[in-house]
Amino acid sequence: MIFFLILLALVFIAQIAEFFIPALPWLYNAHIYIVPLIVFYGAMALPFPLMLALALYAGILLDALTVQVVGARVEISLGWSILLYAVLAGIMHGLRPLFIRGRWEVHCVLSGICTSTIILAQYLMITFRRGSLFFSREVWWQIGGPGLIAMLMAPIIFWLLQWMGRITAYPYLPEGNRFE
């Protein structure tokens, strides 16, 4: 339970820190997203009910920051990211047997793909509500760049979270990774 509370605190801190991390100008001003990596690690390490609670928490935080009302229209509605996080984390949770065997490669790649999926869903929601679907090179880099960055950051973030889980003696880690 301590590890779950640590993940909740890290999601909150990372959500705030993402505002202060500058965009990468050499990657078409792509942003760095840390929260999805923490949620996706939680999907691998936590049992299903706690994974859903973490997805709910991260989704509520993301919705609180991205809900947009323009005039009388709602461009990004409240609750969409909760569902999106739950579905993507559920997919990651389904691949948990690989995590238990110590195989993180698929999860690292999938974390990048899922991070880009979250941004693509935001973009599609806004463009469909405005009625102007437009994809340019810059738009694709704004969607794919954070996924690429997340894919590269995933092994480091996952290793740090694994280390925190071992320190807190989290019981759901693979057998060879616990302090006894």
N, CA and C of each residue as an Amber inpcrd file, in Angstrom:
protein
   540
   0.8110000  -1.1910000   0.0000000   0.0000000   0.0000000   0.0000000
   0.8590000   1.2610000   0.0000000   2.0110000   1.1820000   0.6350000
   2.9110000   2.3310000   0.6560000   3.3700000   2.6550000  -0.7570000
   3.6630000   1.6330000  -1.5410000   4.1140000   1.8460000  -2.9130000
   3.0180000   2.5010000  -3.7480000   1.7820000   2.1030000  -3.5540000
   0.6660000   2.7230000  -4.2690000   0.5570000   4.2040000  -3.9120000
   0.6940000   4.5380000  -2.6470000   0.6420000   5.9410000  -2.2250000
   1.8070000   6.7340000  -2.8010000   2.9630000   6.0930000  -2.9070000
   4.1110000   6.7540000  -3.5390000   3.8190000   7.0360000  -5.0070000
   3.2170000   6.0690000  -5.6920000   2.8610000   6.2860000  -7.1020000
   1.8490000   7.4150000  -7.2470000   0.8770000   7.4990000  -6.3570000
  -0.0800000   8.6110000  -6.3930000   0.6200000   9.9440000  -6.2170000
   1.5230000  10.0190000  -5.2660000   2.2660000  11.2640000  -5.0410000
   3.1410000  11.6050000  -6.2500000   3.7790000  10.6060000  -6.8420000
   4.6160000  10.8490000  -8.0040000   3.8060000  11.3250000  -9.2120000
   2.6000000  10.7920000  -9.3800000   1.7330000  11.2500000 -10.4740000
   1.3930000  12.7260000 -10.2740000   1.0630000  13.1040000  -9.0560000
   0.7280000  14.5040000  -8.7650000   1.9270000  15.4170000  -9.0190000
   3.0820000  15.0240000  -8.5060000   4.2990000  15.8340000  -8.6860000
   4.6790000  15.9190000 -10.1580000   4.6020000  14.8120000 -10.8620000
   4.9690000  14.8030000 -12.2870000   3.9950000  15.6350000 -13.1110000
   2.7160000  15.6180000 -12.7440000   1.7330000  16.4210000 -13.4860000
   2.0570000  17.8980000 -13.3660000   2.4760000  18.3280000 -12.1970000
   2.8740000  19.7250000 -11.9960000   4.2030000  19.9980000 -12.6880000
   5.1530000  19.0850000 -12.5890000   6.4810000  19.2870000 -13.1800000
   6.4120000  19.3890000 -14.7010000   5.4500000  18.7380000 -15.3250000
   5.3440000  18.7910000 -16.7890000   5.0950000  20.2110000 -17.2940000
   4.4940000  21.0740000 -16.4560000   4.2910000  22.4650000 -16.8530000
   5.6120000  23.2260000 -16.9330000   6.5720000  22.8350000 -16.1290000
   7.8240000  23.5670000 -16.0460000   8.9350000  22.9890000 -16.9200000
   8.7130000  21.8270000 -17.4960000   9.6860000  21.2250000 -18.4040000
   9.4790000  21.8580000 -19.7710000  10.4890000  22.5150000 -20.2990000
  10.2980000  23.1880000 -21.5930000  10.1610000  22.1910000 -22.7430000
   9.4800000  22.6450000 -23.7800000   9.3490000  21.8340000 -24.9920000
  10.7160000  21.7270000 -25.6590000  10.8930000  20.6820000 -26.4450000
  12.1690000  20.4440000 -27.1140000  12.1460000  21.0820000 -28.5070000
  12.8690000  22.1890000 -28.6960000  12.8060000  22.8830000 -29.9810000
  13.3780000  22.0620000 -31.1330000  14.3300000  21.1900000 -30.8800000
  14.9310000  20.3700000 -31.9230000  14.0250000  19.2260000 -32.3570000
  12.8990000  19.0300000 -31.6470000  11.9430000  17.9790000 -31.9880000
  10.5640000  18.6050000 -32.2310000  10.5520000  19.7000000 -33.0070000
   9.3170000  20.4130000 -33.3490000   8.5030000  20.7860000 -32.1130000
   9.1740000  21.2230000 -31.0770000   8.5570000  21.6460000 -29.8130000
   7.7020000  20.5590000 -29.1620000   8.1470000  19.3260000 -29.2520000
   7.4550000  18.2140000 -28.5920000   7.6570000  18.3370000 -27.0810000
   6.6460000  17.9480000 -26.3490000   6.6890000  18.0250000 -24.8930000
   7.1030000  16.6860000 -24.2960000   7.5470000  16.7500000 -23.0470000
   7.9220000  15.5490000 -22.3110000   6.7970000  15.2270000 -21.3360000
   6.2920000  13.9970000 -21.4060000   5.2120000  13.5500000 -20.5280000
   5.7330000  12.4170000 -19.6450000   5.6550000  12.6390000 -18.3310000
   6.1570000  11.6740000 -17.3590000   5.0070000  10.8760000 -16.7330000
   3.8560000  11.5150000 -16.5660000   2.7250000  10.8820000 -15.8920000
   2.3180000   9.5700000 -16.5650000   2.2090000   9.5220000 -17.9050000
   1.8280000   8.2300000 -18.4990000   2.8030000   7.1030000 -18.1590000
   4.0850000   7.4150000 -18.0670000   5.0640000   6.3780000 -17.7270000
   4.8320000   5.8340000 -16.3210000   4.5020000   6.7210000 -15.3910000
   4.2390000   6.2770000 -14.0230000   2.9630000   5.4260000 -13.9820000
   1.9430000   5.8700000 -14.7060000   0.6870000   5.1120000 -14.7420000
   0.9010000   3.7470000 -15.3910000   1.6700000   3.7100000 -16.4780000
   1.8800000   2.4400000 -17.1640000   2.7630000   1.5040000 -16.3480000
   3.7030000   2.0490000 -15.5770000   4.4510000   1.1800000 -14.6710000
   3.5140000   0.6290000 -13.5950000   2.6420000   1.4990000 -13.0630000
   1.6700000   1.0370000 -12.0790000   0.7690000  -0.0490000 -12.6450000
   0.4600000   0.0400000 -13.9420000  -0.3620000  -0.9930000 -14.5750000
   0.3440000  -2.3360000 -14.5860000   1.6610000  -2.3130000 -14.6600000
   2.4140000  -3.5640000 -14.6560000   2.6040000  -4.1020000 -13.2470000
   2.8010000  -3.2130000 -12.2920000   3.1960000  -3.6450000 -10.9510000
   2.0350000  -3.8110000  -9.9830000   0.9410000  -3.0980000 -10.1960000
  -0.1610000  -3.1160000  -9.2360000  -1.1930000  -4.1730000  -9.5950000
  -1.9300000  -4.6590000  -8.5990000  -3.0730000  -5.5230000  -8.9130000
  -4.1580000  -4.6910000  -9.6160000  -5.0790000  -5.3650000 -10.2800000
  -6.0470000  -4.7050000 -11.1500000  -6.8360000  -3.5770000 -10.4760000
  -7.3930000  -3.7530000  -9.2700000  -8.1620000  -2.6500000  -8.6610000
  -7.3090000  -1.4090000  -8.3880000  -6.0810000  -1.6030000  -7.9260000
  -5.2110000  -0.4540000  -7.6750000  -4.7700000   0.1950000  -8.9770000
  -4.5950000  -0.6200000 -10.0240000  -4.2570000  -0.0730000 -11.3400000
  -5.3800000   0.8270000 -11.8340000  -6.6180000   0.3780000 -11.6590000
  -7.7560000   1.2150000 -12.0680000  -7.8430000   2.4930000 -11.2310000
  -7.5480000   2.4010000  -9.9530000  -7.5640000   3.5880000  -9.0920000
  -6.4890000   4.5790000  -9.5270000  -5.3130000   4.0870000  -9.8790000
  -4.2410000   4.9650000 -10.3560000  -4.6290000   5.6140000 -11.6870000
  -5.2480000   4.8570000 -12.5880000  -5.7060000   5.4120000 -13.8710000
  -6.7920000   6.4600000 -13.6390000  -7.6960000   6.2100000 -12.7020000
  -8.7350000   7.1760000 -12.3630000  -8.1190000   8.4700000 -11.8450000
  -7.1650000   8.3590000 -10.9460000  -6.5010000   9.5180000 -10.3610000
  -5.7580000  10.3210000 -11.4280000  -4.9780000   9.6510000 -12.2620000
  -4.2320000  10.3420000 -13.3180000  -5.1830000  10.9620000 -14.3320000
  -6.2660000  10.2670000 -14.6450000  -7.2480000  10.8050000 -15.5760000
  -7.9430000  12.0410000 -15.0430000  -8.2870000  12.0290000 -13.7670000
  -8.9170000  13.2040000 -13.1560000  -7.9640000  14.3910000 -13.1910000
  -6.7000000  14.1560000 -12.8660000  -5.7220000  15.2500000 -12.9150000
  -5.5630000  15.7920000 -14.3340000  -5.4720000  14.9060000 -15.3120000
  -5.3240000  15.3520000 -16.6940000  -6.5690000  16.0930000 -17.1580000
  -7.7470000  15.6010000 -16.8010000  -8.9820000  16.2800000 -17.1690000
  -9.0800000  17.6540000 -16.5260000  -8.6480000  17.7660000 -15.2890000
  -8.6930000  19.0610000 -14.6100000  -7.8160000  20.0920000 -15.3190000
  -6.7860000  19.6220000 -15.9880000  -5.8760000  20.5410000 -16.6730000
  -6.2230000  20.7750000 -18.1300000  -6.9560000  19.8740000 -18.7610000
  -7.1690000  19.9910000 -20.2040000  -8.6090000  20.2290000 -20.6310000
  -9.5570000  20.2670000 -19.7080000 -10.9430000  20.5150000 -20.1040000
 -11.0100000  21.9120000 -20.7120000 -11.5680000  21.9910000 -21.9230000
 -11.6500000  23.2690000 -22.6230000 -13.0900000  23.5600000 -22.9960000
 -13.5500000  24.7290000 -22.6060000 -14.8700000  25.2030000 -22.9990000
 -14.6530000  26.4900000 -23.7790000 -15.0920000  26.4920000 -25.0370000
 -14.9730000  27.6600000 -25.8870000 -16.3790000  28.0970000 -26.2440000
 -16.7750000  29.2520000 -25.7320000 -18.1490000  29.7150000 -25.9540000
 -19.1200000  28.7860000 -25.2510000 -20.0480000  28.2470000 -26.0180000
 -21.0320000  27.3160000 -25.4570000 -20.6480000  25.8710000 -25.7240000
 -19.5050000  25.6530000 -26.4090000 -19.0900000  24.2900000 -26.7720000
 -17.9830000  23.7890000 -25.8600000 -18.0560000  22.5200000 -25.5610000
 -17.0050000  21.8530000 -24.7990000 -16.1190000  21.1320000 -25.8120000
 -14.8370000  21.5260000 -25.8730000 -13.9370000  20.9070000 -26.8490000
 -13.3250000  19.6200000 -26.3210000 -12.8780000  19.6420000 -25.0810000
 -12.3680000  18.4290000 -24.4420000 -13.2380000  18.1990000 -23.2160000
 -13.9720000  17.1130000 -23.2340000 -14.9480000  16.8820000 -22.1720000
 -14.3150000  16.2110000 -20.9600000 -14.9680000  16.3960000 -19.8470000
 -14.5130000  15.8270000 -18.5820000 -14.7770000  14.3230000 -18.5780000
 -13.7850000  13.5390000 -18.2370000 -13.9420000  12.0990000 -18.1030000
 -13.3420000  11.2770000 -19.2300000 -12.9760000  11.9050000 -20.3320000
 -12.4590000  11.1250000 -21.4600000 -11.1040000  10.5200000 -21.1350000
 -10.2510000  11.2570000 -20.4400000  -8.9090000  10.7350000 -20.1820000
  -8.9240000   9.6520000 -19.1020000  -9.9150000   9.6570000 -18.2380000
 -10.0480000   8.5810000 -17.2590000 -10.2680000   7.2650000 -17.9950000
 -11.1810000   7.3010000 -18.9340000 -11.4700000   6.1090000 -19.7290000
 -10.2590000   5.7040000 -20.5740000  -9.5990000   6.6760000 -21.1740000
  -8.4370000   6.3810000 -22.0130000  -7.2960000   5.7850000 -21.1920000
  -7.0010000   6.3790000 -20.0380000  -5.9670000   5.8220000 -19.1650000
  -6.3380000   4.4080000 -18.7120000  -7.6050000   4.1890000 -18.3880000
  -8.0330000   2.8650000 -17.9270000  -7.8650000   1.8160000 -19.0260000
  -8.2190000   2.1650000 -20.2520000  -8.0770000   1.2130000 -21.3630000
  -6.6060000   0.9220000 -21.6530000  -5.7990000   1.9780000 -21.7570000
  -4.3760000   1.7730000 -22.0690000  -3.6460000   1.0600000 -20.9300000
  -3.9700000   1.4220000 -19.6850000  -3.3510000   0.7340000 -18.5480000
  -3.8300000  -0.7120000 -18.4800000  -5.0760000  -0.9570000 -18.8810000
  -5.5770000  -2.3360000 -18.9210000  -4.8150000  -3.1860000 -19.9220000
  -4.4670000  -2.5960000 -21.0640000  -3.6540000  -3.3150000 -22.0430000
  -2.2840000  -3.6360000 -21.4570000  -1.6800000  -2.6550000 -20.7900000
  -0.3710000  -2.8850000 -20.1640000  -0.4860000  -3.9360000 -19.0580000
  -1.5850000  -3.9020000 -18.3170000  -1.7780000  -4.8760000 -17.2420000
  -1.9310000  -6.2930000 -17.8070000  -2.5090000  -6.3830000 -18.9900000
  -2.6540000  -7.6820000 -19.6360000  -1.3240000  -8.3110000 -20.0080000
  -0.3100000  -7.4750000 -20.1690000   1.0370000  -7.9750000 -20.4790000
   1.8890000  -8.1330000 -19.2200000   1.2410000  -8.1490000 -18.0750000
   1.9310000  -8.2670000 -16.7830000   2.7730000  -9.5370000 -16.6430000
   2.3720000 -10.6710000 -17.2360000   3.2300000 -11.8610000 -17.1130000
   4.6500000 -11.6390000 -17.6520000   4.7890000 -10.8170000 -18.6720000
   6.1400000 -10.4900000 -19.1510000   6.9060000  -9.7030000 -18.1010000
   6.2340000  -8.7650000 -17.4380000   6.8590000  -7.9710000 -16.3860000
   7.3060000  -8.8690000 -15.2280000   6.4700000  -9.8250000 -14.8810000
   6.7990000 -10.7270000 -13.7790000   8.0440000 -11.5540000 -14.1060000
   8.2150000 -11.8810000 -15.3890000   9.4180000 -12.6120000 -15.8190000
  10.6270000 -11.7020000 -16.0050000  10.4520000 -10.3910000 -15.7700000
  11.5600000  -9.4540000 -15.8840000  11.7800000  -8.9330000 -17.2930000
  10.8180000  -9.0850000 -18.1770000  10.9220000  -8.6240000 -19.5600000
  10.1840000  -7.2970000 -19.7090000  10.9180000  -6.1950000 -19.8460000
  10.3240000  -4.8630000 -19.9220000  10.3210000  -4.2920000 -21.3350000
  10.9280000  -4.9640000 -22.2790000  11.1060000  -4.3770000 -23.6030000
   9.7780000  -4.0000000 -24.2440000   8.8280000  -4.9060000 -24.2110000
   7.5210000  -4.6570000 -24.8110000   6.8280000  -3.4940000 -24.1040000
   6.9530000  -3.4370000 -22.7960000   6.3070000  -2.3730000 -22.0370000
   6.9130000  -1.0110000 -22.3410000   8.2190000  -0.9610000 -22.5590000
   8.8710000   0.3090000 -22.8990000   8.3760000   0.8200000 -24.2450000
   8.3100000  -0.0520000 -25.2340000   7.8220000   0.3440000 -26.5530000
   6.3470000   0.7170000 -26.4730000   5.5690000  -0.0880000 -25.7740000
   4.1450000   0.1760000 -25.6500000   3.8600000   1.4590000 -24.8760000
   4.7280000   1.8250000 -23.9430000   4.5560000   3.0880000 -23.2180000
   4.6600000   4.2760000 -24.1630000   5.5870000   4.2130000 -25.0970000
   5.6990000   5.2820000 -26.0800000   4.4920000   5.3470000 -26.9930000
   4.0340000   4.1990000 -27.4340000   2.8560000   4.1490000 -28.3120000
   1.6190000   4.6630000 -27.5750000   1.4510000   4.2520000 -26.3250000
   0.2830000   4.6770000 -25.5460000   0.3440000   6.1660000 -25.2040000
   1.5290000   6.7010000 -24.9610000   1.6660000   8.1390000 -24.7080000
   1.2420000   8.9230000 -25.9430000   1.6780000   8.4870000 -27.1120000
   1.2530000   9.1440000 -28.3510000  -0.2410000   8.9730000 -28.5800000
  -0.7980000   7.8600000 -28.1660000  -2.2380000   7.6350000 -28.3120000
  -3.0360000   8.6330000 -27.4820000  -2.5660000   8.9540000 -26.2900000
  -3.2450000   9.9460000 -25.4440000  -3.2480000  11.3070000 -26.1310000
  -2.1190000  11.6990000 -26.6890000  -2.0280000  13.0030000 -27.3590000
  -2.8540000  13.0090000 -28.6410000  -2.8260000  11.9020000 -29.3870000
  -3.6350000  11.8010000 -30.5990000  -5.1180000  11.9030000 -30.2590000
  -5.5460000  11.2790000 -29.1820000  -6.9530000  11.3510000 -28.7740000
  -7.3440000  12.7900000 -28.4340000  -6.4720000  13.5210000 -27.7340000
  -6.7380000  14.9320000 -27.4450000  -6.8770000  15.7210000 -28.7420000
  -5.9430000  15.5250000 -29.6580000  -5.9550000  16.2600000 -30.9120000
  -7.2040000  15.9420000 -31.7280000  -7.5640000  14.6690000 -31.8220000
  -8.7460000  14.2890000 -32.5840000 -10.0250000  14.8550000 -31.9660000
 -10.0950000  14.8600000 -30.6460000 -11.2710000  15.3910000 -29.9840000
 -11.4390000  16.8770000 -30.2960000 -10.3510000  17.6180000 -30.2290000
 -10.4260000  19.0560000 -30.5130000 -10.7590000  19.3020000 -31.9770000
 -10.0840000  18.6090000 -32.8850000 -10.3100000  18.8740000 -34.3050000
 -11.6980000  18.4280000 -34.7650000 -12.2230000  17.3370000 -34.2290000
 -13.5760000  16.9240000 -34.6140000 -14.6100000  17.9140000 -34.0970000
 -14.4000000  18.4350000 -32.9020000 -15.3480000  19.4140000 -32.3600000
 -15.2740000  20.7310000 -33.1380000 -14.0900000  21.0900000 -33.6230000
 -13.9530000  22.3180000 -34.4140000 -14.3090000  22.1020000 -35.8780000
 -14.3090000  20.8500000 -36.3030000 -14.6700000  20.5390000 -37.6770000
 -13.5560000  20.7530000 -38.6780000 -12.3130000  20.7080000 -38.2070000
 -11.1890000  20.9190000 -39.1260000 -10.0720000  19.9280000 -38.8120000
 -10.1040000  18.8080000 -39.4860000  -9.0720000  17.7960000 -39.2830000
  -7.8940000  18.1160000 -40.1940000  -6.7450000  18.3890000 -39.6020000
  -5.5720000  18.8120000 -40.3590000  -4.3400000  18.1370000 -39.7690000
  -3.5850000  17.4580000 -40.6110000  -2.3360000  16.8350000 -40.1810000
  -1.1960000  17.3770000 -41.0180000  -0.2230000  17.9250000 -40.3510000
   0.9940000  18.3800000 -41.0220000   2.1810000  17.6820000 -40.3670000
   3.3400000  17.9700000 -40.8740000   4.5540000  17.3790000 -40.3160000
   4.7180000  17.7620000 -38.8410000   4.4460000  19.0220000 -38.5320000
   4.5770000  19.5000000 -37.1510000   3.5750000  18.8180000 -36.2160000
   2.3550000  18.6220000 -36.7210000   1.3370000  17.9540000 -35.9040000
   1.7690000  16.5230000 -35.5960000   2.2750000  15.8220000 -36.6050000
   2.7290000  14.4470000 -36.3780000   3.8820000  14.4070000 -35.3820000
   4.7860000  15.4050000 -35.4260000   5.8720000  15.4310000 -34.4490000
   5.3620000  15.7850000 -33.0580000   4.3120000  16.6170000 -32.9760000
   3.7190000  16.9340000 -31.6760000   3.0560000  15.7110000 -31.0550000
   2.5890000  14.7970000 -31.9090000   1.9510000  13.5700000 -31.4230000
   2.9850000  12.4680000 -31.2080000   3.8460000  12.2510000 -32.1740000
   4.8070000  11.1530000 -32.0980000   6.0590000  11.4580000 -31.2990000
   6.4600000  12.7230000 -31.2380000   7.6660000  13.1030000 -30.4950000
   7.6010000  12.7400000 -29.0240000   6.5180000  13.1060000 -28.3090000
   6.4250000  12.7040000 -26.9050000   6.4170000  11.1940000 -26.7150000
   5.8380000  10.4670000 -27.6640000   5.8650000   9.0060000 -27.5730000
   7.2680000   8.4650000 -27.7250000   8.0190000   9.0500000 -28.6470000
   9.4150000   8.6490000 -28.8300000  10.2450000   8.9630000 -27.5860000
  10.0210000  10.1320000 -27.0160000  10.7280000  10.5140000 -25.7840000
  10.3360000   9.5750000 -24.6430000   9.0440000   9.2680000 -24.5410000
   8.5720000   8.3570000 -23.4800000   9.1870000   6.9750000 -23.6540000
   9.3080000   6.5380000 -24.8950000   9.9070000   5.2280000 -25.1620000
  11.3670000   5.1930000 -24.7130000  12.0700000   6.2960000 -24.9100000
  13.4740000   6.3670000 -24.5050000  13.6280000   6.5390000 -22.9920000
  12.6820000   7.2360000 -22.3660000  12.7490000   7.4570000 -20.9180000
  12.2260000   6.2730000 -20.1150000  11.4090000   5.4270000 -20.7260000
  10.7390000   4.3420000 -20.0040000  11.6920000   3.4250000 -19.2410000
  12.7920000   2.9530000 -19.8270000  13.6550000   2.0600000 -19.0310000
  14.1950000   2.7150000 -17.7650000  14.5230000   3.9930000 -17.8410000
  15.0650000   4.6900000 -16.6690000  13.9760000   4.8790000 -15.6120000
  12.8130000   5.3620000 -16.0440000  11.7000000   5.5790000 -15.1090000
  11.2550000   4.2530000 -14.4970000  11.1370000   3.2140000 -15.3250000
  10.7150000   1.9060000 -14.8160000  11.7380000   1.3610000 -13.8230000
  13.0180000   1.5420000 -14.1010000  14.0420000   1.0580000 -13.1800000
  13.9600000   1.8020000 -11.8460000  13.7600000   3.1310000 -11.8930000
  13.6460000   3.9050000 -10.6540000  12.4140000   3.4880000  -9.8450000
  11.3030000   3.2650000 -10.5370000  10.0950000   2.8400000  -9.8330000
  10.2350000   1.4180000  -9.2950000  10.9300000   0.5760000 -10.0340000
  11.2030000  -0.7880000  -9.5560000  12.0530000  -0.7300000  -8.2870000
  13.0260000   0.1590000  -8.2800000  13.8910000   0.3420000  -7.1220000
  13.0760000   0.8140000  -5.9200000  12.1490000   1.7670000  -6.1550000
  11.2870000   2.2410000  -5.0610000  10.4000000   1.1130000  -4.5400000
   9.9120000   0.2880000  -5.4400000   9.1010000  -0.8530000  -5.0240000
   9.8880000  -1.8330000  -4.1780000  11.1440000  -2.0610000  -4.5420000
  11.9750000  -2.9670000  -3.7480000  12.2560000  -2.3870000  -2.3740000
  12.5030000  -1.0880000  -2.3020000  12.7910000  -0.4560000  -1.0080000
  11.5810000  -0.5300000  -0.0800000  10.3880000  -0.3790000  -0.6390000
   9.1780000  -0.4380000   0.1890000   8.6950000  -1.8630000   0.4110000
   9.4400000  -2.8460000  -0.0850000   9.1000000  -4.2680000   0.0490000
   7.7220000  -4.5610000  -0.5290000   7.4710000  -4.0130000  -1.7000000
   6.1890000  -4.2100000  -2.3720000   6.0420000  -5.6780000  -2.7520000
   4.9500000  -6.3320000  -2.3410000   4.8430000  -7.7900000  -2.5080000
   4.5280000  -8.2690000  -3.9250000   4.1370000  -7.3950000  -4.8550000
   3.7400000  -7.8490000  -6.1770000   4.8670000  -7.7930000  -7.2060000
   6.0620000  -7.4900000  -6.7850000   7.1950000  -7.4700000  -7.6960000
   7.6360000  -8.9030000  -8.0050000   8.3530000  -9.1110000  -9.0990000
   8.8840000 -10.4430000  -9.3780000   9.7290000 -10.9450000  -8.2200000
   9.7340000 -12.2320000  -8.0100000  10.3910000 -12.8440000  -6.8400000
  11.8490000 -12.4490000  -6.6890000  12.5900000 -12.3810000  -7.7660000
  14.0200000 -12.0820000  -7.6630000  14.3400000 -10.6400000  -7.4140000
  13.3250000  -9.7680000  -7.3570000  13.5670000  -8.3410000  -7.2300000
  13.1930000  -7.7670000  -5.8800000  12.9190000  -8.5770000  -4.9100000
  12.5380000  -8.0820000  -3.5980000  13.6740000  -8.2070000  -2.6110000
  13.7530000  -7.2230000  -1.7070000  14.6920000  -7.3450000  -0.5950000
  14.0700000  -8.2720000   0.4300000  14.8280000  -9.1590000   0.9630000
  14.3010000 -10.0790000   1.9780000  14.9370000  -9.7780000   3.3100000
